[in-house]
Amino acid sequence: MRDDRLYMELFAPGLSEHWEAVKVASFYDDLVGCGHKCNGFYGSRDWLTVDPSEIPGISEEICETIAKAKTADIKLLEIIKQAIEILDKK
């Protein structure tokens, strides 16, 4: 980061609980794992040879994964929003 002042503010004690929330293993797994899982759906299958009877199950799993990722994204954005509000009060 070019703005060292802002960079140092990110380590303020008032923000530590927010960063700890991001480190929670299940939250991290949801956020990153969903991306990997979606990539696996699209990249690892030969869609020309997939049995059509499997498509509803695959589709349902993709939708569940995207919903889980959306929930994790909303949590992360809320944490970032709270951190910005704290920094704006300084």
Phi, psi and omega in degrees: 000141181279330182268093183299328181298312179296318180303314181293326179297332179294344179261011180300141181304328180293345180260349187302322181294329178291317180291328177295324178297325179290330183282348181305127188304314184294324179294314179298316179300318179298313186293309184276319182299323180295322178297315179295321182294317179297319177299323179294322179299316187274323188270336188260003182250143170267094188297340178286339182249005180290135177294123181306332179291342179276341187300316179301318178294317178297316180298318179296318180295320177298315180297318178297320179295317179295320178296320178295318178295320179299315179299316179295319178298317179298317178299314181297315180297325177293320177297315179296318178300315178297320179296320178297318179298319177297315180294326179292335180283345182285000000 
